Amino acid sequence: MAAAAPKVSVASLGNPQKCGFLTKQGGSIKTWKKRWFVLKGDTLWYFKTQKEQEQTGSIKLEPTTQCQLEPGKKKKGCYFFSVAATKRTYLIYAESEQQAKEWVEQICQAIQGGKDKKDPIVPPPQIIPEPTKPPVQVEIPKTVEVAPPSSIKPAKSNSEISPRKLIALAKGVIPFLQDEESKVLEFWQIWSESIPPAEDLTAGMAIEYAVSTSANMQKLTWRTAGPQNIFIQKMVDFFWNVGAPESEIDRLNDVGALINPLKIGSWIDMSAKGGMDGGWYFPVDISLKTAIEAADPGEPSRKVQEWADKHSVDKCLSVGRDMGAAPPRQTEIRMKLPGNDFNIQWHCVIDAFSMFQFPPLPEASIQILQENKLPGLCLSVITASEGFVRLGIMVPKPSTETVLKLCALAGANNEELAAFEGSLGTEGPTFVEYQYLREGFGYGVYKEGFDIVFHYLVGEETSEENR
């Protein structure tokens, strides 16, 4: 077992060759973190603040280490350089071109051991930053509420329109997203602009889009996911822009390093009453025990594991977490129930509602759910440090007749839902979710109690589809 690295404080490094704030790219998950760097002797140390008692990390500057400016990498107001050590290349940026040049010069001199200091460093081509725009600050509270649905017409699929454009069309049929002064609309726009452009994709890569709506279309959730390497930084920039705390961005980095997903994504919730929330998710098939690591420890997490052990549920389909400005933090885990028998899967559902102390689903909804008895049920559970937040049973591919019955049960206007489906170019939901939001977690902007939610897979976008 390797010995732990000795602790080094900023103060103990005395008078260094150079120190100052720089922003460094992470290792497993490529997020950017602002750190206090200290160059002392043959080591480049970095800390979270100027007064830290222990280093966050260090870079040993050996004779084979290389340090150079990276003029080919561009980001507004950022001047990049790299430090290529034995086991890893670190990508770092300063906030001015002069700072970047000074750091490169000092690091190169440290690599040379103070020798040949007079050798000139050849300046790279001048980096001209793009004009910067201050980030829009949007406060993220938390939020689902319901209103009126009559004859659902199957929507026509439109393969000629990219999913990116389809979600914009869908936004255009939501009444509460038509007010140009709406903070909710502004939130949607900031999120949509954080989706990487299709030009960033290479062959075999894709960006997927999904959206869900309550039957009365008073609450919607928008989701997009794609390759980690092109999504992570834009995601983190989005979270910074809308006021997510640094501790939660660190949590994303930690969970990402644990799971190291090839695909990651972001989601946003919104409601007609002004509700807004957002977060990240990993649409990956991983062990349930690993997924639970993303949640806050406590009784809810323990109960989920106990239920899963009881029913031999050991895999999850997706894990995600909210990044709202205020706690409690919420973690969602989606699991496919084991087996191919509806009755066995339904028994798992009933036991989950009982063990997690949620009220049973309304009898009328159970009758509709059991009419076809098709297997493939999934469970969605949201936990927080304060307890269970929401529990839902997701039923795949509901028929048009089932959708009509559920709209009637919810007192919703199915013609509005049909228009929404038409704008998405889908032929119906991929899942219908029977869900229960516990009292106290609606925050006055989301519907608490029982609700019906339709989930739609809009499609995948490749580089060729950026039309």
C-alpha positions in Angstrom: 0.0 0.0 0.0 1.5 3.3 -1.1 2.2 5.9 1.6 0.1 9.0 1.6 1.8 12.1 0.2 3.0 14.5 3.0 0.9 17.5 3.6 2.3 20.8 2.3 0.7 24.2 3.2 1.0 27.4 1.2 2.8 29.1 4.1 5.4 26.3 4.3 6.6 27.0 0.8 8.0 30.4 1.8 9.2 32.6 -1.0 8.5 30.7 -4.3 9.7 31.5 -7.8 6.1 32.4 -8.8 2.6 32.1 -7.4 -0.9 33.1 -8.5 -4.4 31.9 -9.5 -4.7 29.8 -12.6 -7.4 27.5 -13.9 -6.6 23.8 -14.4 -8.5 21.1 -16.2 -9.4 18.0 -14.2 -8.1 14.5 -14.8 -10.9 11.9 -15.1 -13.7 14.4 -15.7 -12.5 17.4 -17.7 -14.0 20.2 -15.5 -12.1 23.4 -14.9 -11.1 24.5 -11.4 -9.5 27.7 -10.3 -6.5 27.0 -8.1 -3.7 28.8 -6.3 -0.5 27.7 -8.0 2.9 27.9 -6.3 6.2 27.2 -8.2 8.9 26.2 -5.8 12.1 24.4 -6.8 11.3 21.5 -9.1 7.6 21.2 -8.1 4.5 23.1 -9.2 2.0 22.9 -6.3 -1.7 23.8 -6.5 -4.2 24.6 -3.7 -7.9 25.5 -3.4 -7.0 28.9 -1.8 -4.0 31.1 -0.8 -4.2 29.9 2.8 -4.7 26.2 2.5 -3.0 23.9 5.0 -2.8 21.0 2.5 -2.1 20.8 -1.3 -4.8 19.7 -3.7 -2.1 18.3 -5.9 1.4 18.8 -7.4 3.3 18.4 -10.6 6.9 17.2 -10.4 9.0 19.1 -13.0 11.5 16.6 -14.2 14.1 17.0 -17.0 11.8 15.3 -19.5 8.8 17.6 -18.5 7.7 20.0 -21.3 5.9 23.3 -20.9 4.5 25.3 -23.7 1.8 27.8 -24.7 -1.2 26.4 -26.5 -2.3 29.1 -28.9 -4.5 26.6 -30.8 -6.9 26.2 -27.9 -9.4 29.0 -27.7 -11.9 30.1 -25.1 -13.1 33.6 -24.3 -10.7 35.4 -22.1 -8.4 32.3 -21.6 -4.8 31.9 -22.5 -3.8 28.3 -22.4 -0.5 26.5 -21.7 0.3 22.8 -21.0 2.7 21.0 -18.7 3.5 17.5 -20.0 4.7 15.5 -17.0 5.7 11.8 -17.0 2.2 10.4 -16.4 -0.1 13.2 -17.5 -0.4 16.4 -19.5 -1.9 19.2 -17.5 -3.9 21.9 -19.4 -4.0 25.2 -17.6 -5.1 28.7 -18.5 -4.3 32.2 -17.3 -6.5 35.3 -17.6 -4.0 37.3 -19.7 -1.5 36.5 -22.4 1.3 38.1 -20.4 0.5 35.9 -17.3 0.6 32.7 -19.5 3.9 33.7 -21.0 5.5 34.4 -17.6 4.3 31.1 -16.1 5.7 29.2 -19.1 9.0 31.0 -18.8 9.3 30.3 -15.0 8.3 26.7 -15.3 10.7 26.1 -18.2 13.5 27.6 -16.1 12.5 25.3 -13.2 12.7 22.3 -15.5 16.2 23.3 -16.6 17.2 23.5 -13.0 18.0 27.2 -13.2 20.5 26.6 -16.0 20.5 28.3 -19.3 18.1 31.0 -18.1 19.3 33.3 -20.8 18.1 31.0 -23.6 15.1 32.8 -25.1 11.7 31.3 -25.2 10.3 31.7 -28.7 7.0 33.5 -28.4 4.0 31.8 -30.1 1.6 33.5 -32.4 -0.5 36.1 -30.6 -3.7 34.8 -29.1 -6.6 37.1 -29.8 -9.5 36.4 -27.5 -13.1 36.6 -28.6 -15.2 39.3 -27.2 -16.6 38.3 -23.8 -20.2 38.4 -22.6 -21.0 38.4 -18.8 -22.8 35.3 -17.8 -26.6 35.6 -17.2 -27.4 34.9 -13.6 -30.6 33.0 -13.1 -31.7 31.9 -9.7 -32.7 28.2 -9.6 -35.5 27.4 -7.1 -37.1 23.9 -7.2 -40.4 22.6 -8.8 -44.8 20.3 -10.9 -48.6 21.5 -11.1 -51.5 20.3 -13.4 -54.4 21.7 -15.7 -56.4 20.3 -18.6 -56.3 16.8 -22.3 -59.4 14.8 -26.0 -58.4 12.8 -29.0 -54.8 12.1 -29.4 -53.7 12.0 -33.0 -50.5 10.0 -33.7 -47.8 12.6 -34.6 -45.9 12.3 -37.9 -42.2 11.5 -37.6 -40.1 14.2 -39.3 -36.6 12.8 -40.0 -35.7 15.9 -42.0 -35.5 18.1 -38.8 -32.7 17.6 -36.3 -33.6 16.9 -32.7 -32.0 20.2 -31.7 -34.6 22.0 -33.9 -37.4 19.8 -32.8 -37.0 20.7 -29.1 -37.1 24.4 -30.1 -40.3 23.7 -32.0 -41.8 21.9 -29.0 -40.9 24.9 -26.7 -42.9 27.0 -29.1 -46.2 25.2 -28.2 -45.8 25.5 -24.5 -48.1 28.5 -23.4 -46.0 29.5 -20.4 -42.8 29.7 -22.5 -44.2 32.3 -24.9 -43.6 35.4 -22.6 -40.3 37.0 -23.8 -39.8 38.5 -20.3 -40.1 35.1 -18.6 -37.2 34.0 -16.4 -38.3 30.4 -17.2 -37.9 31.0 -21.0 -34.5 32.7 -20.3 -33.5 29.6 -18.3 -34.4 27.3 -21.2 -32.4 29.5 -23.6 -29.3 29.4 -21.4 -29.6 25.7 -21.1 -30.1 25.1 -24.9 -27.1 27.3 -25.7 -25.0 25.1 -23.4 -25.5 22.0 -25.7 -22.3 21.5 -27.7 -22.7 22.2 -31.4 -23.0 19.3 -33.8 -19.7 20.3 -35.4 -17.9 19.1 -32.2 -19.0 15.5 -33.0 -16.8 13.1 -34.8 -17.9 9.9 -36.7 -19.8 7.5 -34.4 -20.6 10.2 -31.9 -24.1 11.6 -31.2 -26.1 13.9 -29.0 -29.4 12.6 -27.7 -32.4 14.6 -26.8 -35.4 13.7 -24.6 -38.3 15.6 -23.0 -41.0 14.8 -20.6 -44.2 16.6 -19.7 -46.9 16.2 -17.1 -50.3 15.2 -18.7 -51.6 18.8 -18.2 -48.3 20.3 -19.5 -47.7 22.4 -16.5 -44.3 20.9 -15.8 -41.6 19.8 -18.3 -38.2 18.3 -18.1 -35.6 18.6 -20.9 -32.6 16.3 -21.2 -29.7 16.1 -23.5 -26.6 13.8 -23.3 -23.5 13.0 -25.4 -19.8 12.2 -25.3 -18.1 13.2 -22.0 -15.2 14.9 -23.7 -17.4 17.5 -25.6 -20.2 17.9 -23.0 -18.4 18.4 -19.7 -17.0 21.9 -20.0 -20.2 23.4 -21.5 -22.2 21.7 -18.8 -20.0 23.1 -16.0 -20.1 26.6 -17.6 -23.9 26.3 -17.6 -24.0 25.4 -13.9 -21.7 28.3 -13.0 -23.8 30.7 -15.0 -27.0 29.7 -13.2 -25.5 29.9 -9.7 -24.7 26.2 -8.9 -22.4 26.0 -5.8 -18.8 25.0 -6.3 -19.3 22.1 -3.8 -21.8 20.5 -6.2 -19.5 21.0 -9.2 -16.8 19.3 -7.1 -19.4 16.5 -6.4 -20.0 16.1 -10.2 -16.2 15.7 -10.6 -15.9 13.2 -7.8 -18.8 11.0 -9.0 -17.6 11.3 -12.6 -14.2 10.1 -11.6 -15.8 7.1 -9.8 -18.0 6.1 -12.7 -16.0 7.6 -15.6 -19.0 7.5 -18.0 -18.5 7.7 -21.7 -21.7 9.7 -22.0 -23.0 12.5 -19.7 -25.8 14.9 -19.9 -27.7 17.8 -18.3 -31.4 18.3 -17.5 -33.7 21.2 -16.6 -37.1 21.2 -14.9 -39.6 24.0 -15.3 -43.2 24.7 -14.5 -46.0 27.1 -15.4 -45.7 28.5 -11.8 -42.1 29.7 -12.4 -40.3 26.6 -11.2 -36.8 26.0 -12.4 -34.2 23.4 -11.5 -31.3 21.8 -13.3 -28.6 19.2 -12.9 -26.5 16.4 -14.5 -27.1 12.8 -15.3 -25.1 9.8 -16.5 -27.2 7.6 -18.8 -25.1 4.5 -18.1 -25.6 0.9 -17.1 -23.7 0.6 -13.9 -24.1 -1.2 -10.6 -26.7 0.2 -8.2 -24.2 0.3 -5.4 -22.0 2.6 -7.5 -25.0 4.8 -8.4 -26.0 5.2 -4.7 -22.5 6.8 -4.1 -23.9 9.8 -5.9 -26.6 10.3 -3.3 -26.3 11.9 0.1 -25.7 9.1 2.7 -28.5 8.4 5.1 -31.7 6.4 5.7 -33.1 6.9 2.2 -30.0 5.5 0.5 -29.9 2.6 2.9 -33.5 1.8 2.3 -33.0 1.8 -1.5 -30.1 -0.6 -1.2 -32.2 -2.8 1.2 -35.1 -2.9 -1.2 -32.7 -3.7 -4.1 -31.1 -6.5 -2.3 -34.5 -8.0 -1.4 -35.5 -8.0 -5.1 -32.1 -8.8 -6.7 -32.0 -5.3 -8.4 -28.3 -4.7 -8.9 -28.1 -2.4 -12.0 -29.3 1.1 -12.8 -30.0 2.7 -16.1 -29.3 6.3 -15.1 -28.1 8.3 -12.2 -28.3 12.1 -11.8 -28.3 14.9 -9.3 -29.7 18.4 -9.1 -27.5 21.5 -9.0 -29.9 24.0 -7.7 -28.6 27.0 -5.7 -30.2 25.8 -2.5 -30.3 22.5 -0.7 -31.5 19.8 -0.1 -29.7 18.1 -2.9 -31.7 15.5 -4.8 -30.4 12.4 -6.5 -32.4 10.4 -9.1 -31.7 6.7 -9.8 -33.6 4.9 -12.6 -33.6 1.1 -12.5 -35.0 -1.6 -14.8 -36.9 -4.1 -12.8 -35.6 -7.7 -13.1 -37.3 -10.5 -15.0 -39.7 -10.6 -17.9 -42.9 -11.2 -16.0 -45.2 -8.2 -15.3 -46.6 -9.7 -12.1 -43.1 -10.2 -10.6 -42.1 -6.7 -11.6 -45.3 -5.2 -10.2 -44.7 -6.9 -6.9 -41.3 -5.1 -6.7 -43.1 -1.8 -7.4 -45.7 -2.4 -4.7 -43.0 -3.2 -2.2 -41.0 -0.1 -3.1 -44.0 2.1 -2.4 -44.5 0.4 0.9 -40.8 0.3 2.0 -40.2 3.9 1.0 -43.5 4.9 2.7 -45.3 6.5 -0.3 -49.1 6.3 -0.6 -50.3 3.6 -3.0 -51.2 4.7 -6.5 -54.8 5.7 -7.1 -56.9 2.6 -8.0 -58.1 4.1 -11.3 -54.5 4.5 -12.4 -53.6 0.9 -11.4 -56.5 -0.4 -13.5 -55.2 1.4 -16.6 -51.6 0.3 -15.9 -52.7 -3.4 -15.5 -54.8 -3.6 -18.7 -51.9 -4.8 -20.9 -49.5 -6.2 -18.2 -46.5 -5.7 -20.4 -43.1 -6.3 -18.8 -40.2 -3.8 -19.0 -41.2 -1.7 -16.0 -38.6 0.7 -14.6 -38.5 2.4 -11.2 -37.4 6.0 -10.7 -36.5 7.1 -7.2 -35.4 10.5 -6.0 -33.8 10.9 -2.5 -32.4 13.7 -0.5 -30.7 14.0 2.9 -34.1 14.9 4.3 -35.8 11.8 3.0 -37.5 10.3 -0.1 -38.6 13.0 -2.5 -40.3 11.2 -5.4 -41.1 7.7 -6.5 -42.3 6.7 -10.0 -43.1 3.6 -12.0 -42.2 3.9 -15.7 -44.3 1.8 -18.1 -42.9 1.4 -21.7 -44.7 2.4 -24.9 -48.2 3.2 -23.8 -50.8 2.8 -26.6 -52.8 5.8 -27.9 -55.8 4.4 -26.0 -53.9 4.3 -22.8 -52.6 7.9 -23.2 -56.2 9.0 -23.8 -57.4 7.3 -20.6 -54.6 8.7 -18.6 -55.3 12.3 -19.9 -58.9 11.9 -18.9 -57.8 10.6 -15.5 -55.6 13.6 -15.0 -58.3 16.0 -16.3 -55.8 17.1 -19.1 -56.5 18.4 -22.6 -55.2 15.7 -24.9 -55.4 18.0 -27.9 -52.6 20.2 -26.3 -50.6 17.0 -25.8 -51.2 16.0 -29.4 -49.9 19.3 -30.6 -46.8 18.9 -28.4 -46.2 15.4 -29.8 -46.6 16.8 -33.3 -44.0 19.4 -32.7 -41.5 16.7 -31.5 -42.2 14.6 -34.6 -42.9 11.5 -32.4 -45.5 8.8 -32.6 -46.1 8.7 -28.9 -44.4 8.4 -25.5 -41.5 6.0 -24.9 -42.7 5.7 -21.3 -45.5 6.9 -19.1 -44.6 7.5 -15.5 -47.0 7.1 -12.6 -45.3 9.2 -10.0 -45.8 10.6 -6.5 -44.0 13.8 -5.3 -43.9 13.9 -1.5 -45.5 16.9 0.3 -43.1 19.7 1.0 -40.9 19.1 -2.1 -43.1 21.0 -4.6 -41.9 24.3 -3.2 -45.1 26.0 -4.3 -44.3 25.6 -8.0 -44.6 21.9 -8.6 -47.6 19.7 -8.1 -47.3 17.5 -5.0 -48.9 14.1 -4.7 -49.9 11.8 -7.7 -49.2 12.9 -11.3 -48.9 11.3 -14.7 -45.8 12.2 -16.8 -45.2 11.2 -20.5 -41.5 10.7 -21.6 -40.4 11.2 -25.2 -37.2 10.3 -26.9 -36.8 13.0 -29.5 -33.8 11.5 -31.3 -30.1 11.6 -31.8 -28.1 14.3 -33.6 -24.9 13.6 -35.5 -22.4 16.0 -37.1 -24.1 15.6 -40.5 -27.5 16.7 -39.0 -26.5 20.2 -38.2 -28.9 21.6 -40.7 
